[in-house]
Amino acid sequence: MPRPSVREQLVDAAAECFHERGYNGTGIQDIARTAGVPKGSVYNHFASKEALAAEVMDRYAVSRKLEMLRDKAVAPVPRLRAHFEYLASDLKQFSFERGCMFGNFGAELSNHSDAMRGKVDSGLTLWTSAVTQVLEEARAAGALMTSLTPDQLGQFLVNAWEGAVLRAKVTRSRTPLDGFFVVFDSFVA
């Protein structure tokens, strides 16, 4: 049986550490210890901590299950709501302590790392585009209750979600997310 890739172990461990403690609160030794490998293994696979964090952000974007938003077997509005409910359940799994890695890294690193700011922006842009596409379908089906364009509403929903997630992280409760869903339900039928 082949040995699991140390690189994969490192990315998984870094994702865990970064999401739990943040970028600045995580050292290379923390990642190596969590992965169960020597510290030098990190630099055998990644040029820097920032390069490892970039890989983590790419994988985090995939973990947001954007494919849910493309599932045409589900009507647009229930599909979009189910996507946000999935994200809410992911937050609940960790008692709302971790927040969203896009928001966490954006707040922590946007003034210090152009590369990480770009990764966060790319992830948020990809997500906003997917949300906007569903809203365009909802508009075509007559299910939007607002004069906002799908693009305007898509940007608002992603930005509002990120704010609600931050507040949920602060309060350690779902209450801010419930507030998000109240407003969400007022825009779509």
C-alpha positions in Angstrom: 0.0 0.0 0.0 1.5 3.4 -1.0 2.4 5.8 1.7 0.2 8.9 2.0 1.7 12.0 0.5 3.5 14.1 3.1 2.5 17.2 1.0 -1.2 16.3 1.4 -0.7 15.8 5.2 1.0 19.2 5.3 -1.9 21.0 3.5 -4.5 19.3 5.6 -2.6 20.2 8.8 -2.0 23.8 7.7 -5.7 24.2 6.9 -6.6 22.9 10.4 -4.0 25.2 12.1 -4.7 28.3 10.0 -8.5 27.9 10.5 -8.2 27.4 14.2 -5.4 29.9 15.1 -5.0 32.2 12.1 -2.1 32.7 9.8 0.0 34.7 12.3 -0.9 32.5 15.2 0.4 29.4 13.4 4.0 28.5 13.0 5.7 26.1 10.7 6.5 23.9 13.7 2.7 23.8 14.6 1.9 22.6 11.1 4.7 20.0 11.1 3.6 18.7 14.5 -0.1 18.5 13.4 1.0 16.7 10.3 3.2 14.4 12.3 6.3 15.1 10.2 9.6 16.8 10.7 9.7 20.6 10.4 12.0 20.4 7.4 9.3 18.5 5.5 7.4 21.7 5.1 10.2 23.4 3.2 10.7 20.3 1.1 7.3 20.8 -0.3 6.6 24.5 -0.1 8.9 27.5 -0.6 7.4 29.4 2.3 4.6 29.5 4.8 2.8 31.9 2.4 3.0 29.4 -0.4 1.5 26.7 1.8 -1.2 29.2 2.9 -2.0 29.9 -0.8 -2.5 26.1 -1.4 -4.8 26.0 1.6 -6.9 28.9 0.3 -7.3 27.2 -3.1 -8.5 24.1 -1.3 -10.7 26.0 1.0 -12.5 27.6 -2.0 -13.3 24.1 -3.3 -14.6 23.0 0.2 -17.3 25.7 0.0 -19.2 23.4 -2.3 -19.9 25.8 -5.1 -21.1 22.8 -7.2 -24.3 22.9 -5.1 -25.0 26.2 -6.8 -24.8 24.6 -10.3 -27.2 21.7 -9.5 -30.0 22.4 -12.0 -32.1 19.6 -10.5 -33.0 22.0 -7.6 -34.9 25.2 -8.2 -32.6 28.3 -7.9 -33.9 29.8 -4.6 -33.9 26.5 -2.6 -30.5 25.7 -4.1 -29.1 29.0 -3.0 -30.6 28.8 0.4 -29.3 25.2 0.8 -25.9 26.4 -0.1 -25.9 29.0 2.7 -27.4 26.5 5.1 -24.6 24.1 4.3 -22.1 26.9 5.1 -24.0 27.6 8.4 -23.8 23.9 9.4 -20.1 23.9 8.7 -19.7 26.8 11.1 -21.9 25.1 13.7 -19.7 22.1 13.6 -16.9 24.1 15.3 -19.3 26.0 17.6 -19.0 29.1 15.4 -15.4 29.7 16.7 -13.5 29.4 13.4 -15.4 31.6 11.0 -14.8 31.7 7.3 -11.2 31.4 6.2 -11.8 34.0 3.4 -12.9 36.5 6.0 -10.2 35.5 8.5 -7.4 35.7 6.1 -8.8 38.8 4.5 -8.9 40.6 7.8 -5.6 39.3 9.0 -3.4 39.5 5.9 -4.9 42.0 3.4 -2.5 44.8 4.5 0.5 42.5 4.7 0.5 40.2 1.7 -0.5 41.0 -1.8 -0.5 37.3 -2.7 -2.9 36.3 0.1 -5.1 39.3 -0.6 -5.3 38.1 -4.2 -6.2 34.6 -3.1 -8.9 35.8 -0.8 -10.3 38.1 -3.5 -10.2 35.4 -6.1 -12.1 33.0 -3.9 -14.7 35.6 -3.0 -15.0 36.6 -6.7 -15.5 33.0 -7.8 -18.1 32.5 -5.1 -19.9 35.7 -5.9 -20.1 34.8 -9.6 -21.6 31.4 -8.7 -24.2 33.1 -6.4 -25.0 35.7 -9.1 -25.5 32.9 -11.7 -28.2 31.3 -9.5 -29.8 34.7 -8.9 -30.0 35.2 -12.7 -31.8 31.9 -12.9 -34.1 33.0 -10.0 -34.8 36.3 -11.8 -35.7 34.4 -15.0 -38.1 32.3 -12.9 -39.7 35.4 -11.3 -38.4 34.5 -7.9 -36.6 37.7 -7.0 -38.4 40.2 -4.8 -36.1 43.1 -5.4 -35.2 45.6 -8.2 -31.5 44.9 -7.5 -29.7 43.2 -10.3 -28.5 39.7 -9.7 -25.0 41.0 -9.7 -25.8 43.6 -7.1 -27.7 41.1 -4.9 -25.0 38.5 -5.4 -22.3 40.8 -4.1 -24.6 41.9 -1.2 -25.3 38.4 -0.2 -21.7 37.3 -0.1 -20.6 40.4 1.7 -23.5 40.2 4.2 -22.7 36.5 4.8 -19.1 37.3 5.5 -20.3 40.0 8.0 -22.8 37.6 9.6 -20.1 34.9 9.9 -17.7 37.3 11.6 -20.5 38.3 14.1 -21.3 34.6 14.7 -17.6 34.0 15.5 -17.7 36.9 18.0 -21.0 35.8 19.6 -20.3 32.1 19.2 -23.9 31.7 18.1 -26.0 31.2 15.0 -28.1 34.3 15.7 -26.3 36.5 13.2 -26.7 33.8 10.5 -30.4 33.6 11.3 -30.6 37.4 10.7 -28.9 36.9 7.3 -31.6 34.3 6.4 -34.4 36.7 7.4 -33.1 39.3 4.9 -32.3 36.6 2.3 -35.9 35.4 2.5 -37.1 39.0 2.0 -35.3 39.3 -1.3 -36.2 36.0 -2.8 -39.6 34.2 -3.0 
